[in-house]
Amino acid sequence: MLLSIITAVIVGLAMGAAVYAIDRFFHEKSIIMLGLDLAFGALGSYSGTYLVNYGPHLLGVDILPTLVGGLVLSFVVTYGVRKFVLGKVAH
């Protein structure tokens, strides 16, 4: 159980970092956005693992829901903060 939680969080951190790297192509560096992307990437991966049972397993987690959950939640938070809080979305 603990191994699957740790694995989901590590994968989520990687997905959050990937979303932040993509965000950096369009916007300036922001420590707040990095923290939000990492936190919500980890949360999305953990949620995806336990809400959807689909695909291959690795170390107690379902790989596809873990990857998609981390990417989607991190992207949604990044877009929402950029648009509604900071008012800066790339056009």
C-alpha positions as CSV (number, residue, x, y, z in Angstrom):
1,M,0.0,0.0,0.0
2,L,2.7,2.5,1.0
3,L,4.8,1.6,-2.1
4,S,1.8,2.3,-4.4
5,I,1.3,5.7,-2.8
6,I,5.0,6.6,-3.1
7,T,5.0,5.5,-6.7
8,A,1.9,7.5,-7.6
9,V,3.4,10.6,-6.0
10,I,6.7,10.3,-7.8
11,V,5.0,9.8,-11.1
12,G,2.7,12.8,-10.3
13,L,5.7,15.0,-9.5
14,A,7.3,14.1,-12.8
15,M,4.0,14.9,-14.6
16,G,3.7,18.2,-12.8
17,A,7.3,19.0,-13.8
18,A,6.5,18.2,-17.4
19,V,3.5,20.6,-17.4
20,Y,5.7,23.3,-15.8
21,A,8.3,22.8,-18.5
22,I,5.7,23.3,-21.2
23,D,4.3,26.4,-19.3
24,R,7.8,27.8,-19.3
25,F,7.8,28.0,-23.1
26,F,5.0,30.6,-23.0
27,H,5.6,32.4,-19.7
28,E,8.3,33.6,-17.4
29,K,9.8,31.5,-14.5
30,S,7.5,31.3,-11.5
31,I,8.2,29.4,-8.3
32,I,4.5,29.5,-7.3
33,M,3.5,27.8,-10.6
34,L,6.2,25.2,-10.1
35,G,4.9,24.4,-6.6
36,L,1.3,24.3,-7.8
37,D,2.2,22.0,-10.7
38,L,4.1,19.6,-8.5
39,A,1.5,19.5,-5.8
40,F,-1.5,19.1,-8.1
41,G,0.4,16.6,-10.4
42,A,1.0,14.4,-7.3
43,L,-2.6,14.8,-6.2
44,G,-3.9,14.0,-9.7
45,S,-1.7,10.9,-10.1
46,Y,-2.8,9.6,-6.7
47,S,-6.4,10.2,-7.5
48,G,-6.2,8.7,-10.9
49,T,-4.7,5.5,-9.5
50,Y,-7.5,4.9,-7.1
51,L,-10.4,6.2,-9.1
52,V,-9.8,4.3,-12.3
53,N,-8.6,0.7,-12.7
54,Y,-7.4,0.4,-16.2
55,G,-4.2,-0.6,-18.0
56,P,-0.9,-2.2,-16.9
57,H,0.3,-2.2,-13.3
58,L,3.7,-1.2,-12.1
59,L,4.6,-1.2,-8.4
60,G,1.0,-1.3,-7.3
61,V,-0.4,1.5,-9.5
62,D,-2.2,1.6,-12.8
63,I,0.2,3.4,-15.2
64,L,-2.3,5.1,-17.6
65,P,-4.6,6.7,-15.0
66,T,-1.6,7.8,-13.0
67,L,0.0,9.5,-15.9
68,V,-3.2,11.1,-17.2
69,G,-4.4,12.2,-13.7
70,G,-1.1,13.9,-13.1
71,L,-1.1,15.7,-16.4
72,V,-4.7,16.7,-16.5
73,L,-5.0,18.1,-13.0
74,S,-1.7,19.9,-13.2
75,F,-2.7,21.4,-16.6
76,V,-6.1,22.5,-15.4
77,V,-4.6,24.2,-12.3
78,T,-1.9,25.9,-14.4
79,Y,-4.5,27.2,-16.9
80,G,-6.9,28.3,-14.2
81,V,-4.3,30.2,-12.2
82,R,-2.8,31.8,-15.3
83,K,-6.3,32.9,-16.6
84,F,-8.2,33.8,-13.5
85,V,-5.6,34.7,-10.9
86,L,-2.8,36.2,-13.0
87,G,-4.8,37.1,-16.1
88,K,-2.0,36.0,-18.4
89,V,-2.8,33.2,-20.9
90,A,-0.7,32.9,-24.1
91,H,-2.7,33.6,-27.2
